[in-house]
Amino acid sequence: MLGFLSAGYEMAQAQSSTPVAPDNSGVNVRDRNPAAITAGEQPESKSDIALTRRIRKAIMADTALSLTAQNIKVISSGGSVTLRGPVKTAEEKAAIGKKAAAIAGADKVDNQLEIAGR
């Protein structure tokens, strides 16, 4: 019996020893560009924080969006908004872009969302 348990443990260890990379780790390379603003570099002005919060709240309230889409990056700086990250469909990209534009203004949104698998 002990040999059977030991063999089962060894098989489990072998199966879980291969790390699985997140599906957008290659995309994150672009954030290393010194000109690319990231969520961690968002200015701490009250107006930018409030803008990001309002857009994030609108995204989270939309239950039609996938969890992937709800976890995109929203970065506000000087009243302008950048949207980054993967979404599952073109419809999700458009829906998030519309929400951000309705809150920040159409000319203030840079929609860099990427459709997963494309």
SETORFI-318784 format. One record per residue (C-alpha): residue in three letters; z, x, y. Coordinates in steps of 0.02 Angstrom, whole numbers, padded with zeros to 5 digits, always signed. Each point is the difference from the previous one (the first is absolute). Example, Ala and Ser with C-alpha at 12.3 -4.5 7.8 and 13.67 -1.06 7.14 Angstrom:
<sites>
ALA+00390+00615-00225;SER-00033+00069+00172;
</sites>
This chain:
<sites>
MET+00000+00000+00000;LEU+00045+00141+00120;GLY-00169+00083-00032;PHE-00089-00162+00043;LEU+00094-00017+00165;SER-00032+00182+00042;ALA-00187-00019-00033;GLY-00003-00157+00109;TYR+00087+00092+00141;GLU-00122+00147-00011;MET-00149-00119+00007;ALA+00072-00087+00152;GLN+00028+00167+00086;ALA-00178+00055-00038;GLN-00071-00162+00069;SER+00099+00006+00162;SER-00021+00185+00037;THR-00169-00022+00086;PRO+00030-00045+00183;VAL-00108-00136+00073;ALA-00060+00029+00178;PRO+00007-00145+00123;ASP-00172-00078+00022;ASN-00012+00050+00183;SER+00065+00179-00006;GLY-00174+00070+00029;VAL-00022-00112+00151;ASN+00159+00069+00077;VAL-00089+00166+00026;ARG-00075-00072+00160;ASP+00176-00019+00072;ARG+00014+00189-00002;ASN-00131+00008+00138;PRO+00096+00055+00155;ALA-00090-00133+00104;ALA+00050-00142-00118;ILE+00154-00095+00053;THR+00110-00054-00145;ALA+00134-00133-00010;GLY+00134+00135+00014;GLU-00073+00055+00167;GLN-00005-00172+00081;PRO+00075+00007+00174;GLU+00173-00074+00013;SER-00037-00106+00152;LYS+00073-00174-00013;SER-00169-00081+00030;ASP-00087+00099-00140;ILE+00141-00035-00122;ALA-00003-00185+00044;LEU-00190-00006-00021;THR+00009+00082-00171;ARG+00141-00118-00050;ARG-00099-00155+00051;ILE-00154+00055-00097;ARG+00101+00050-00152;LYS+00090-00169+00003;ALA-00168-00092+00006;ILE-00065+00102-00147;MET+00155-00030-00104;ALA-00003-00187+00036;ASP-00174-00016-00077;THR+00036-00032-00184;ALA-00187+00003-00039;LEU-00001+00189+00029;SER+00030+00116-00147;LEU+00152+00113-00003;THR-00120+00145+00028;ALA-00064-00081+00160;GLN+00176-00041+00060;ASN+00045+00184-00013;ILE-00134+00070+00116;LYS+00048+00112+00145;VAL+00012-00078+00173;ILE+00010+00129+00138;SER+00016-00050+00183;SER-00019+00121+00144;GLY-00019-00048+00182;GLY-00039-00180-00047;SER-00141+00051-00119;VAL+00018-00029-00186;THR-00069+00098-00147;LEU-00004-00081-00172;ARG-00010+00118-00149;GLY+00013-00009-00188;PRO-00078-00084-00150;VAL-00030-00186-00020;LYS-00075-00087-00151;THR-00142-00098+00082;ALA-00108-00013+00154;GLU+00084-00167+00034;GLU+00172+00083+00009;LYS-00068+00133+00119;ALA-00073-00135+00112;ALA+00157-00109-00007;ILE+00114+00143+00050;GLY-00119+00054+00137;LYS-00002-00177+00071;LYS+00190-00010-00001;ALA+00015+00166+00092;ALA-00135-00049+00126;ALA+00084-00167+00035;ILE+00162+00092+00042;ALA-00060+00160+00083;GLY-00172-00051+00064;ALA-00168+00024-00084;ASP-00042+00156+00101;LYS+00167+00081-00046;VAL-00019+00005-00190;ASP-00075+00144-00101;ASN-00020-00072-00175;GLN-00009+00149-00117;LEU+00050-00100-00154;GLU-00092+00049-00158;ILE-00048-00113-00143;ALA+00070+00073-00161;GLY-00132+00058-00121;ARG-00136+00027+00128;
</sites>
